[in-house]
Protein backbone atom coordinates (compact mmCIF):
# COMPACT_ATOMS: atom_id res chain seq x y z
CA UNK A 1 0.00 0.00 0.00
CA UNK A 2 1.14 3.53 -0.67
CA UNK A 3 2.39 5.63 2.23
CA UNK A 4 -0.26 8.19 1.36
CA UNK A 5 2.06 11.17 1.66
CA UNK A 6 0.49 14.59 1.36
CA UNK A 7 0.40 16.01 -2.16
CA UNK A 8 -1.94 17.49 -4.77
CA UNK A 9 -4.15 14.38 -4.88
CA UNK A 10 -4.41 14.28 -1.08
CA UNK A 11 -5.20 17.96 -0.92
CA UNK A 12 -7.94 17.52 -3.50
CA UNK A 13 -9.85 14.70 -1.77
CA UNK A 14 -9.48 16.40 1.59
CA UNK A 15 -10.78 19.67 0.15
CA UNK A 16 -13.68 17.87 -1.58
CA UNK A 17 -14.67 16.07 1.63
CA UNK A 18 -14.40 19.20 3.77
CA UNK A 19 -16.44 21.25 1.31
CA UNK A 20 -19.20 18.65 1.00
CA UNK A 21 -19.70 18.38 4.76
CA UNK A 22 -19.40 22.12 5.31
CA UNK A 23 -22.14 22.67 2.74
CA UNK A 24 -24.47 20.06 4.25
CA UNK A 25 -23.62 20.19 7.96
CA UNK A 26 -27.03 21.21 9.27
CA UNK A 27 -28.99 18.87 7.02
CA UNK A 28 -26.68 15.95 7.70
CA UNK A 29 -26.93 16.48 11.46
CA UNK A 30 -30.71 16.42 11.23
CA UNK A 31 -30.63 13.25 9.13
CA UNK A 32 -28.45 11.24 11.52
CA UNK A 33 -29.44 12.75 14.88
CA UNK A 34 -31.61 9.81 16.04
CA UNK A 35 -30.13 7.15 13.78
CA UNK A 36 -28.67 5.01 16.58
CA UNK A 37 -32.11 4.71 18.17
CA UNK A 38 -33.22 2.80 15.07
CA UNK A 39 -30.11 0.62 14.79
CA UNK A 40 -29.85 -1.83 17.70
CA UNK A 41 -26.99 -3.75 16.08
CA UNK A 42 -24.86 -0.62 15.96
CA UNK A 43 -25.74 0.22 19.56
CA UNK A 44 -24.58 -3.26 20.55
CA UNK A 45 -21.22 -2.64 18.86
CA UNK A 46 -20.84 0.67 20.71
CA UNK A 47 -21.73 -0.99 24.02
CA UNK A 48 -19.12 -3.71 23.48
CA UNK A 49 -16.51 -1.13 22.52
CA UNK A 50 -17.25 0.96 25.62
CA UNK A 51 -17.10 -2.14 27.82
CA UNK A 52 -13.69 -3.06 26.42
CA UNK A 53 -12.36 0.48 26.93
CA UNK A 54 -13.49 0.48 30.56
CA UNK A 55 -12.03 -3.01 31.12
CA UNK A 56 -8.65 -1.74 29.91
CA UNK A 57 -8.67 1.00 32.52
CA UNK A 58 -10.29 3.78 30.51
CA UNK A 59 -8.53 6.83 29.13
CA UNK A 60 -9.06 9.24 26.28
CA UNK A 61 -10.98 8.00 23.25
CA UNK A 62 -10.96 9.92 19.96
CA UNK A 63 -13.99 9.84 17.67
CA UNK A 64 -12.23 10.66 14.40
CA UNK A 65 -14.54 12.00 11.73
CA UNK A 66 -17.11 12.75 14.42
CA UNK A 67 -19.42 14.88 12.25
CA UNK A 68 -22.17 16.42 14.40
CA UNK A 69 -20.98 14.48 17.44
CA UNK A 70 -23.67 11.82 17.79
CA UNK A 71 -21.24 8.94 18.41
CA UNK A 72 -19.07 11.03 20.73
CA UNK A 73 -22.11 11.89 22.84
CA UNK A 74 -23.35 8.29 22.86
CA UNK A 75 -19.99 6.99 24.04
CA UNK A 76 -19.94 9.57 26.82
CA UNK A 77 -23.30 8.23 28.00
CA UNK A 78 -21.68 4.78 28.09
CA UNK A 79 -19.00 6.04 30.47
CA UNK A 80 -16.24 6.61 27.90
CA UNK A 81 -14.04 9.74 28.01
CA UNK A 82 -14.63 10.50 24.33
CA UNK A 83 -13.91 13.63 22.32
CA UNK A 84 -14.50 14.40 18.65
CA UNK A 85 -12.30 15.44 15.74
CA UNK A 86 -13.61 16.36 12.30
CA UNK A 87 -12.23 17.83 9.09
CA UNK A 88 -15.23 20.11 8.62
CA UNK A 89 -15.32 23.33 10.68
CA UNK A 90 -19.08 23.58 10.10
CA UNK A 91 -19.60 20.08 11.48
CA UNK A 92 -17.61 21.00 14.58
CA UNK A 93 -19.79 24.10 15.02
CA UNK A 94 -22.89 21.90 14.90
CA UNK A 95 -21.38 19.33 17.30
CA UNK A 96 -20.50 22.01 19.84
CA UNK A 97 -23.97 23.51 19.58
CA UNK A 98 -25.79 20.19 19.91
CA UNK A 99 -23.54 18.76 22.64
CA UNK A 100 -22.38 21.67 24.81
CA UNK A 101 -19.72 20.81 27.33
CA UNK A 102 -18.15 18.05 25.21
CA UNK A 103 -14.80 18.46 23.51
CA UNK A 104 -14.76 18.86 19.73
CA UNK A 105 -11.94 20.12 17.55
CA UNK A 106 -11.17 20.62 13.87
CA UNK A 107 -8.53 18.26 12.56
CA UNK A 108 -7.62 15.78 9.85
CA UNK A 109 -7.14 12.04 10.27
CA UNK A 110 -4.23 12.37 7.86
CA UNK A 111 -2.33 14.49 10.41
CA UNK A 112 -3.69 13.92 13.89
CA UNK A 113 -2.49 16.60 16.30
CA UNK A 114 -2.20 14.16 19.20
CA UNK A 115 0.79 12.90 21.15
CA UNK A 116 2.20 9.45 20.54
CA UNK A 117 0.45 6.81 22.65
CA UNK A 118 -1.96 9.33 24.15
CA UNK A 119 -5.21 7.45 23.44
CA UNK A 120 -6.79 4.43 25.06
CA UNK A 121 -8.94 3.89 21.99
CA UNK A 122 -9.98 5.42 18.70
CA UNK A 123 -13.17 5.04 16.70
CA UNK A 124 -13.65 5.98 13.04
CA UNK A 125 -17.32 5.33 12.29
CA UNK A 126 -18.25 5.84 8.65
CA UNK A 127 -15.27 8.18 8.26
CA UNK A 128 -12.56 6.17 6.47
CA UNK A 129 -15.15 5.77 3.69
CA UNK A 130 -13.86 9.03 2.20
CA UNK A 131 -10.16 8.08 2.24
CA UNK A 132 -8.68 6.88 -1.09
CA UNK A 133 -6.88 3.55 -1.07
CA UNK A 134 -3.49 5.19 -1.62
CA UNK A 135 -3.92 7.34 1.51
CA UNK A 136 -5.40 4.74 3.85
CA UNK A 137 -2.05 3.22 4.86
CA UNK A 138 -0.83 6.54 6.24
CA UNK A 139 -4.14 7.12 8.03
CA UNK A 140 -3.96 3.72 9.77
CA UNK A 141 -0.31 4.36 10.65
CA UNK A 142 -1.41 7.62 12.27
CA UNK A 143 -4.06 5.78 14.27
CA UNK A 144 -1.38 3.32 15.41
CA UNK A 145 0.93 6.17 16.48
CA UNK A 146 -1.57 7.91 18.77
CA UNK A 147 -2.84 4.72 20.45
CA UNK A 148 -1.04 3.31 23.45
CA UNK A 149 0.16 -0.31 23.20
CA UNK A 150 -2.91 -2.52 23.44
CA UNK A 151 -5.16 0.43 22.61
CA UNK A 152 -8.38 -0.34 20.77
CA UNK A 153 -9.42 0.68 17.27
CA UNK A 154 -13.01 0.40 16.02
CA UNK A 155 -13.75 0.97 12.35
CA UNK A 156 -17.14 1.10 10.65
CA UNK A 157 -17.34 1.31 6.85
CA UNK A 158 -19.50 0.43 3.85
CA UNK A 159 -18.93 -3.05 2.45
CA UNK A 160 -18.66 -3.56 -1.29
CA UNK A 161 -16.39 -3.88 -4.28
CA UNK A 162 -17.08 -0.61 -6.08
CA UNK A 163 -15.96 2.91 -5.29
CA UNK A 164 -16.31 6.22 -7.12
CA UNK A 165 -13.47 7.56 -9.25
CA UNK A 166 -10.75 9.34 -7.31
CA UNK A 167 -12.17 12.68 -8.45
CA UNK A 168 -15.55 13.35 -10.00
CA UNK A 169 -15.62 16.66 -11.81
CA UNK A 170 -19.42 16.69 -12.06
CA UNK A 171 -20.23 14.94 -8.77
CA UNK A 172 -23.05 16.29 -6.68
CA UNK A 173 -21.61 18.19 -3.71
CA UNK A 174 -22.91 15.74 -1.14
CA UNK A 175 -20.93 13.48 1.24
CA UNK A 176 -22.41 10.39 -0.43
CA UNK A 177 -20.64 11.38 -3.66
CA UNK A 178 -17.31 10.38 -2.15
CA UNK A 179 -18.14 7.08 -0.43
CA UNK A 180 -15.68 4.24 -0.96
CA UNK A 181 -16.73 0.63 -0.30
CA UNK A 182 -14.30 -2.06 0.77
CA UNK A 183 -14.20 -5.73 1.69
CA UNK A 184 -13.58 -6.47 5.40
CA UNK A 185 -10.76 -8.89 4.53
CA UNK A 186 -9.05 -6.10 2.59
CA UNK A 187 -9.27 -3.64 5.47
CA UNK A 188 -8.14 -6.32 7.93
CA UNK A 189 -5.02 -6.92 5.83
CA UNK A 190 -4.23 -3.20 5.84
CA UNK A 191 -4.67 -3.11 9.62
CA UNK A 192 -2.26 -6.02 9.99
CA UNK A 193 0.26 -4.15 7.83
CA UNK A 194 -0.11 -1.07 10.05
CA UNK A 195 0.67 -3.01 13.25
CA UNK A 196 -2.80 -3.93 14.50
CA UNK A 197 -4.22 -7.28 15.49
CA UNK A 198 -7.84 -7.73 14.39
CA UNK A 199 -10.05 -9.27 17.06
CA UNK A 200 -13.43 -9.28 15.31
CA UNK A 201 -14.79 -8.33 11.91
CA UNK A 202 -18.55 -8.89 11.66
CA UNK A 203 -20.76 -7.40 8.97
CA UNK A 204 -24.10 -5.84 9.84
CA UNK A 205 -27.12 -5.01 7.74
CA UNK A 206 -27.88 -1.55 8.99
CA UNK A 207 -30.04 1.25 7.53
CA UNK A 208 -30.47 -0.77 4.31
CA UNK A 209 -26.66 -0.91 3.90
CA UNK A 210 -24.04 -3.53 4.66
CA UNK A 211 -21.71 -2.23 7.33
CA UNK A 212 -18.27 -3.68 7.95
CA UNK A 213 -17.07 -3.51 11.56
CA UNK A 214 -13.50 -4.22 12.59
CA UNK A 215 -12.35 -4.22 16.20
CA UNK A 216 -8.58 -4.33 16.56
CA UNK A 217 -5.86 -3.42 19.02
CA UNK A 218 -2.44 -1.93 18.62
CA UNK A 219 0.16 -4.63 19.06
CA UNK A 220 2.66 -3.86 21.81
CA UNK A 221 3.77 -4.67 25.31
CA UNK A 222 0.35 -4.47 26.96
CA UNK A 223 -1.99 -7.44 26.69
CA UNK A 224 -5.45 -6.07 25.75
CA UNK A 225 -7.14 -9.12 27.28
CA UNK A 226 -5.54 -8.75 30.72
C-alpha positions as CSV (number, residue, x, y, z in Angstrom):
1,X,0.0,0.0,0.0
2,X,1.1,3.5,-0.7
3,X,2.4,5.6,2.2
4,X,-0.3,8.2,1.4
5,X,2.1,11.2,1.7
6,X,0.5,14.6,1.4
7,X,0.4,16.0,-2.2
8,X,-1.9,17.5,-4.8
9,X,-4.2,14.4,-4.9
10,X,-4.4,14.3,-1.1
11,X,-5.2,18.0,-0.9
12,X,-7.9,17.5,-3.5
13,X,-9.8,14.7,-1.8
14,X,-9.5,16.4,1.6
15,X,-10.8,19.7,0.1
16,X,-13.7,17.9,-1.6
17,X,-14.7,16.1,1.6
18,X,-14.4,19.2,3.8
19,X,-16.4,21.3,1.3
20,X,-19.2,18.7,1.0
21,X,-19.7,18.4,4.8
22,X,-19.4,22.1,5.3
23,X,-22.1,22.7,2.7
24,X,-24.5,20.1,4.3
25,X,-23.6,20.2,8.0
26,X,-27.0,21.2,9.3
27,X,-29.0,18.9,7.0
28,X,-26.7,16.0,7.7
29,X,-26.9,16.5,11.5
30,X,-30.7,16.4,11.2
31,X,-30.6,13.3,9.1
32,X,-28.5,11.2,11.5
33,X,-29.4,12.7,14.9
34,X,-31.6,9.8,16.0
35,X,-30.1,7.1,13.8
36,X,-28.7,5.0,16.6
37,X,-32.1,4.7,18.2
38,X,-33.2,2.8,15.1
39,X,-30.1,0.6,14.8
40,X,-29.8,-1.8,17.7
41,X,-27.0,-3.8,16.1
42,X,-24.9,-0.6,16.0
43,X,-25.7,0.2,19.6
44,X,-24.6,-3.3,20.6
45,X,-21.2,-2.6,18.9
46,X,-20.8,0.7,20.7
47,X,-21.7,-1.0,24.0
48,X,-19.1,-3.7,23.5
49,X,-16.5,-1.1,22.5
50,X,-17.2,1.0,25.6
51,X,-17.1,-2.1,27.8
52,X,-13.7,-3.1,26.4
53,X,-12.4,0.5,26.9
54,X,-13.5,0.5,30.6
55,X,-12.0,-3.0,31.1
56,X,-8.6,-1.7,29.9
57,X,-8.7,1.0,32.5
58,X,-10.3,3.8,30.5
59,X,-8.5,6.8,29.1
60,X,-9.1,9.2,26.3
61,X,-11.0,8.0,23.2
62,X,-11.0,9.9,20.0
63,X,-14.0,9.8,17.7
64,X,-12.2,10.7,14.4
65,X,-14.5,12.0,11.7
66,X,-17.1,12.7,14.4
67,X,-19.4,14.9,12.2
68,X,-22.2,16.4,14.4
69,X,-21.0,14.5,17.4
70,X,-23.7,11.8,17.8
71,X,-21.2,8.9,18.4
72,X,-19.1,11.0,20.7
73,X,-22.1,11.9,22.8
74,X,-23.3,8.3,22.9
75,X,-20.0,7.0,24.0
76,X,-19.9,9.6,26.8
77,X,-23.3,8.2,28.0
78,X,-21.7,4.8,28.1
79,X,-19.0,6.0,30.5
80,X,-16.2,6.6,27.9
81,X,-14.0,9.7,28.0
82,X,-14.6,10.5,24.3
83,X,-13.9,13.6,22.3
84,X,-14.5,14.4,18.7
85,X,-12.3,15.4,15.7
86,X,-13.6,16.4,12.3
87,X,-12.2,17.8,9.1
88,X,-15.2,20.1,8.6
89,X,-15.3,23.3,10.7
90,X,-19.1,23.6,10.1
91,X,-19.6,20.1,11.5
92,X,-17.6,21.0,14.6
93,X,-19.8,24.1,15.0
94,X,-22.9,21.9,14.9
95,X,-21.4,19.3,17.3
96,X,-20.5,22.0,19.8
97,X,-24.0,23.5,19.6
98,X,-25.8,20.2,19.9
99,X,-23.5,18.8,22.6
100,X,-22.4,21.7,24.8
101,X,-19.7,20.8,27.3
102,X,-18.2,18.1,25.2
103,X,-14.8,18.5,23.5
104,X,-14.8,18.9,19.7
105,X,-11.9,20.1,17.5
106,X,-11.2,20.6,13.9
107,X,-8.5,18.3,12.6
108,X,-7.6,15.8,9.8
109,X,-7.1,12.0,10.3
110,X,-4.2,12.4,7.9
111,X,-2.3,14.5,10.4
112,X,-3.7,13.9,13.9
113,X,-2.5,16.6,16.3
114,X,-2.2,14.2,19.2
115,X,0.8,12.9,21.2
116,X,2.2,9.4,20.5
117,X,0.4,6.8,22.7
118,X,-2.0,9.3,24.1
119,X,-5.2,7.5,23.4
120,X,-6.8,4.4,25.1
121,X,-8.9,3.9,22.0
122,X,-10.0,5.4,18.7
123,X,-13.2,5.0,16.7
124,X,-13.6,6.0,13.0
125,X,-17.3,5.3,12.3
126,X,-18.3,5.8,8.6
127,X,-15.3,8.2,8.3
128,X,-12.6,6.2,6.5
129,X,-15.1,5.8,3.7
130,X,-13.9,9.0,2.2
131,X,-10.2,8.1,2.2
132,X,-8.7,6.9,-1.1
133,X,-6.9,3.5,-1.1
134,X,-3.5,5.2,-1.6
135,X,-3.9,7.3,1.5
136,X,-5.4,4.7,3.9
137,X,-2.0,3.2,4.9
138,X,-0.8,6.5,6.2
139,X,-4.1,7.1,8.0
140,X,-4.0,3.7,9.8
141,X,-0.3,4.4,10.7
142,X,-1.4,7.6,12.3
143,X,-4.1,5.8,14.3
144,X,-1.4,3.3,15.4
145,X,0.9,6.2,16.5
146,X,-1.6,7.9,18.8
147,X,-2.8,4.7,20.5
148,X,-1.0,3.3,23.5
149,X,0.2,-0.3,23.2
150,X,-2.9,-2.5,23.4
151,X,-5.2,0.4,22.6
152,X,-8.4,-0.3,20.8
153,X,-9.4,0.7,17.3
154,X,-13.0,0.4,16.0
155,X,-13.7,1.0,12.3
156,X,-17.1,1.1,10.6
157,X,-17.3,1.3,6.8
158,X,-19.5,0.4,3.8
159,X,-18.9,-3.0,2.4
160,X,-18.7,-3.6,-1.3
161,X,-16.4,-3.9,-4.3
162,X,-17.1,-0.6,-6.1
163,X,-16.0,2.9,-5.3
164,X,-16.3,6.2,-7.1
165,X,-13.5,7.6,-9.3
166,X,-10.7,9.3,-7.3
167,X,-12.2,12.7,-8.4
168,X,-15.5,13.3,-10.0
169,X,-15.6,16.7,-11.8
170,X,-19.4,16.7,-12.1
171,X,-20.2,14.9,-8.8
172,X,-23.1,16.3,-6.7
173,X,-21.6,18.2,-3.7
174,X,-22.9,15.7,-1.1
175,X,-20.9,13.5,1.2
176,X,-22.4,10.4,-0.4
177,X,-20.6,11.4,-3.7
178,X,-17.3,10.4,-2.1
179,X,-18.1,7.1,-0.4
180,X,-15.7,4.2,-1.0
181,X,-16.7,0.6,-0.3
182,X,-14.3,-2.1,0.8
183,X,-14.2,-5.7,1.7
184,X,-13.6,-6.5,5.4
185,X,-10.8,-8.9,4.5
186,X,-9.1,-6.1,2.6
187,X,-9.3,-3.6,5.5
188,X,-8.1,-6.3,7.9
189,X,-5.0,-6.9,5.8
190,X,-4.2,-3.2,5.8
191,X,-4.7,-3.1,9.6
192,X,-2.3,-6.0,10.0
193,X,0.3,-4.1,7.8
194,X,-0.1,-1.1,10.1
195,X,0.7,-3.0,13.2
196,X,-2.8,-3.9,14.5
197,X,-4.2,-7.3,15.5
198,X,-7.8,-7.7,14.4
199,X,-10.0,-9.3,17.1
200,X,-13.4,-9.3,15.3
201,X,-14.8,-8.3,11.9
202,X,-18.6,-8.9,11.7
203,X,-20.8,-7.4,9.0
204,X,-24.1,-5.8,9.8
205,X,-27.1,-5.0,7.7
206,X,-27.9,-1.5,9.0
207,X,-30.0,1.2,7.5
208,X,-30.5,-0.8,4.3
209,X,-26.7,-0.9,3.9
210,X,-24.0,-3.5,4.7
211,X,-21.7,-2.2,7.3
212,X,-18.3,-3.7,8.0
213,X,-17.1,-3.5,11.6
214,X,-13.5,-4.2,12.6
215,X,-12.3,-4.2,16.2
216,X,-8.6,-4.3,16.6
217,X,-5.9,-3.4,19.0
218,X,-2.4,-1.9,18.6
219,X,0.2,-4.6,19.1
220,X,2.7,-3.9,21.8
221,X,3.8,-4.7,25.3
222,X,0.4,-4.5,27.0
223,X,-2.0,-7.4,26.7
224,X,-5.5,-6.1,25.7
225,X,-7.1,-9.1,27.3
226,X,-5.5,-8.8,30.7
